[in-house]
Structures are given as structure tokens and as C-alpha cells.
Amino acid sequence: MAANVLIKDIVDALEMQFEESASYLDLDSGQVETVSREILREAEESDDDEEPDLLDWQEDEWAVAKLIVENSKRFERLPSQFDIHEWEIMREFTDTVKSSKIREELRDKIHGRGAFRAFKDALRRHRIEQDWYTFRDEALRRIAIEWCEEIGVEWK
């Protein structure tokens, strides 16, 4: 089982998720690895001897992608941005805001087109942006801990 899985490393990966990449926990080393979906797809489709034309900075990522493909039981995919439900975290934060006026404004901002931008603009305007980031970090920490417990990984 994984050695020295740091919950902070998982939280950091959850914070930096993009559609173009995926993050995995290496159960042997306890390290979190992030690879682009494109390179991962190439690794899945390539023959063992076949290596695509890579830029120097992509070679390490290619090696990790090949490891993930060849040792699927060694790597556990972290929850994706679609598993995180950022909108739900925003709604939960809104419920914690003490000022009813600000709370109502934030509730209005999290609906409709451009909700994420409008929400963050309102946070800045009311100078509660740091409160949001603290709340969000704790929510991601809870998600990371639940995920570790779900897959049976000890963390610290």
C-alpha cells in the first residue's frame, strides 16, 4: 500500500484540475502524478516499442503515462473536476456568510450563465475572497480524506 500519502498533495492536485489532464495516486510511492489526457491516450494506443515525437519537457510525463497504462493497479485516479461539484461547495459557503444581504447576493450569483465569475467578483467586492478560499480548501481536504478512506489508503 502507498507510503507517505500526503493529503496536501492530493488537495493541490484537486485544486489544479483541467479537462485536458488527469491526476493519479501512485499507490507504491504515495506520489501524485498529473498527466495530459493526450499523452495518456497516446500511451494507451502505442506499442511497447513505439515512442511518439516528444519535446524534452514531455519525456518525464510520457514515462509516467506509460507507467499508468502498464500498471493500472498501481495507480488510482483522483476525483476529477466533475466529481468535485464546485457549485455545491459555493452554495455551502454561501450558507455560512453571516450578512444576510451578502448571503442573498451570493445565492443569486451562483445561478445562470457566468455564475463562477459573478460569484468571485462578488467575493472580491465584499472582501471575503480569503474566507472563500479557506472554506474551499477545507472542502477539498474533506473530499481528499473521504477518497483516501474509500480506496483504503492511509494518509497524513
ABEGO torsion letter per residue (X at the ends): XBBGBBAAAAAAAAAABBAABBBBBBAAAGBBBBBBAAAAAAAAABBAABBBBBBAAAAAAAAAAAAAAABAAABBBBBBAAAAGAAAAAAAAAAABABAAAAAAAAAAABEBGAAAAAAAAAAAAGAAAAAAAAAAAAAAAAAAAAAAAAGBBBX
